[in-house]
Amino acid sequence: MILRVWDEDLRRELAMKVVLGESGQATAGEVTPKVLGRFLEEAQVTGQLDHPGIVPVHELGLDQRGAVFFTMRLVKGRDLKEIFDLVAGHGSDKGGEEWTVTRVLWVLLKVCEAMAYAHSKGVIHRDLKPANVMVGRFGEVYVMDWGLARVLGQPDRHDLRLRREDTSLTMVQSDRRADVSHSADSVLFTMDGDVVGTPAYMAPEQARGQIDRLGPRSDVYSLGAMLYHLLTGTMPFVTADARVSQHMVLRWALEGPPRPVHSLKPDVPEELVAICDKAMAREPEQRYADMGALAEDLRAYLENRVVKAYRRGARCRRPARAARRPGAGRATRPSSPARARPGRGRAPPRRCRPGRGCGASTS
């Protein structure tokens, strides 16, 4: 449970997370040692990840009832899911703030940088999704909710295998009044009883229950799935305006990759499709080696440099296009070194190096 509290000493608002017992009460006698141990681990892991993209923990303690809590910065803003909806709606929010694909790509780049730092400390998140990324009113980007995180090399306190239920349901409902238990908002549970909001961003090895294979590249897949959502306007494996149970989404995620990006949005630049495809490769060994490599390709795209995943992939069989499509939000932010030239609405073409061609590489 997360509460908004007031810090009398420093005169500021904070967020307080309190551990709950099995009955939902925050009393000392209700909390099992296993639950308490996982809660303390979350506080310690989050507190030790000292990065601008990770919410700082201020205090760990006991309240007057004996319940364990920790406090952290209260982030005022919106989560990335809401921002994705704004982009898909081709507009601004009620306050007139405009969101484009390019602007959100800079947000995803910050997420990559925060996760690259966490991975360098041996911590994997294991629950990356738009709802766990907060964007503040002044450009702050935070990766939230490290409750399922794991420190590599340490005993895993979580059993992230999913509880299997009937996945024989094949009917997809478009009626928005469909029962919530058969909607895309229904939830899955781990064997420990933790809620998994959606398997749409879950790496295949996690969906299969191969917990021993989870690592930094599993987070890379989740970031790629978030990029897929941004580019197509819908979550992987879920058709826009359709209602289907999360157990069916899990079934589809186990059967194979989602629909190709270009089958949903033909005008998406091929470099971004290449980045998305590489990050979401079914096998971990085929993805980016780490989050830093994914960040470098995103940065290269935003700065109009060569995207390695595109240059080395099967798509790069001809010279680069004379320009990227303007409909994909290619205008860069003012501080970017890739600022468009006055009077020029298109980015300059990228040329292959003399003598090297642009054929598919085997590297």
C-alpha positions, -999 to +999 in steps of 0.1 A: +000+000+000+013+034-009+002+066+010+009+103+006+024+117+038+038+150+051+073+153+063+071+178+092+109+182+096+116+192+060+081+205+051+076+183+020+053+156+007+065+121+004+052+087-007+051+060+020+050+023+011+037+001+039+039-037+040+005-055+043-004-088+059-025-115+044-057-098+055-047-065+039-039-049+073-006-031+080-001-046+115+031-063+126+014-097+136-002-101+101+030-100+081+048-133+075+086-134+076+087-142+038+067-111+029+086-089+053+119-101+039+108-093+003+096-059+014+129-051+031+148-063+001+128-039-021+136-010+001+173-018+003+176-025-035+158+007-044+177+027-018+211+015-031+203+023-067+216+059-067+206+072-102+185+102-114+161+078-131+153+058-100+132+072-072+153+077-041+144+061-008+146+084+022+138+063+053+130+028+064+113+023+097+083+013+119+051+033+124+031+035+156+014+002+150+046-016+144+041-018+106+072-016+085+074+012+059+098+031+037+094+066+023+105+079-011+101+109-033+065+116-043+065+118-081+039+142-096+032+135-132+018+106-153+028+072-162+040+061-196+008+043-204-011+075-203+015+092-225+013+063-250-025+069-252-019+106-258+005+098-287-020+073-302-047+100-300-025+124-321-030+152-297-023+171-265-036+167-230-061+191-215-033+215-206-021+217-241+010+197-236+019+179-268+035+144-270+050+130-302+068+097-309+101+115-309+096+131-275+086+097-260+117+081-276+138+105-254+119+092-224+126+056-234+162+065-237+163+077-202+146+045-191+174+026-209+201+046-191+185+040-157+182+003-164+218+001-177+229+015-143+208-010-124+222-038-145+258-026-138+249-031-101+237-066-107+200-057-104+173-068-129+138-053-127+117-081-141+085-060-143+092-032-168+061-019-183+046+016-191+027+017-158+060+014-139+076+044-156+066+078-143+072+111-162+073+142-141+060+176-150+095+190-156+109+162-177+119+138-149+117+101-158+116+075-131+116+037-132+092+026-104+082-004-085+112-026-078+092-051-058+100-080-082+136-070-087+164-095-081+201-090-073+220-115-095+240-139-076+218-137-045+190-161-035+157-152-053+130-145-028+103-145-055+087-174-074+077-155-106+062-186-123+027-178-133-003-196-120-018-215-149-055-212-154-078-222-183-065-206-215-090-222-238-110-190-243-107-180-279-134-154-282-122-118-285-148-092-274-150-057-288-178-046-266-164-022-240-190-034-216-175-069-216-170-085-182-138-074-165-127-110-159-125-114-196-109-081-204-073-070-211-074-054-176-078-087-158-047-098-139-024-128-136-007-139-104+027-154-097+031-185-075+038-161-046+005-143-052+021-112-066-001-094-093+013-094-128-007-067-146-001-080-182+021-105-199+023-084-230+057-069-219+070-101-204+100-118-219+092-153-234+115-170-209+096-155-180+063-164-196+075-200-199+085-201-162+122-204-170+132-182-141+168-194-142+172-178-176+160-143-165+187-117-168+194-082-181+183-093-216+148-100-202+146-063-192+158-055-228+128-075-242+104-055-219+118-022-231+114-034-267+078-043-260+073-007-247+088+006-279+064-017-299+035-002-280+047+033-288+052+026-325+020+007-331-004+024-306-012-010-290+003-035-266+020-065-281-004-094-287-035-071-281-055-057-309-067-021-304-103-019-290-104-056-284-111-072-250-095-104-242-084-121-210-048-118-198-046-156-199-052-155-237-025-128-240-001-151-222-010-180-245-003-158-276+029-146-260+040-182-256+031-192-291+052-167-310+060-130-316+034-103-320+022-090-353+050-071-372+051-034-366+047-026-403+016-047-406+000-023-381+018+010-389+034+009-424+049+044-420+071+036-390+108+042-399+126+010-406+154+019-382+129+019-353+114-014-365+149-029-365+156-017-330+122-031-318+127-064-335+162-069-321+151-060-286+121-084-288+139-114-302+124-146-289+157-159-277+178-138-252+210-145-272+195-127-302+187-095-284+209-066-276+238-077-253+228-052-227+206-021-221+235+002-230+236-012-265+199-007-269+203+029-256+231+035-281+209+025-311+180+047-298+204+076-294+218+070-328+184+072-344+175+104-325+208+120-335+204+108-371+234+085-370+237+049-382+215+024-363+235-007-358+205-030-357+193-016-390+227-016-408+234-052-398+199-066-403+183-080-434+165-047-440+197-029-450+198-042-486+197-009-504+210+027-498+194+045-469+163+064-478+167+100-488+147+110-457+128+096-428+090+100-430+080+132-412+048+115-399+069+095-374+077+125-354+112+131-366+115+167-353+141+166-326+140+185-294+158+219-294+188+207-273+195+178-296+225+180-319+204+167-347+183+199-350+167+203-384+182+230-406+161+261-412+139+257-443+146+220-445+117+197-434+136+165-439+167+149-424+198+146-447+203+111-462+227+086-447+252+071-472+269+038-470+307+040-467+325+037-500+336+002-508+316-013-480+281-013-495+250-018-475+245-055-476+234-076-446+263-083-422+269-117-406+282-100-374 
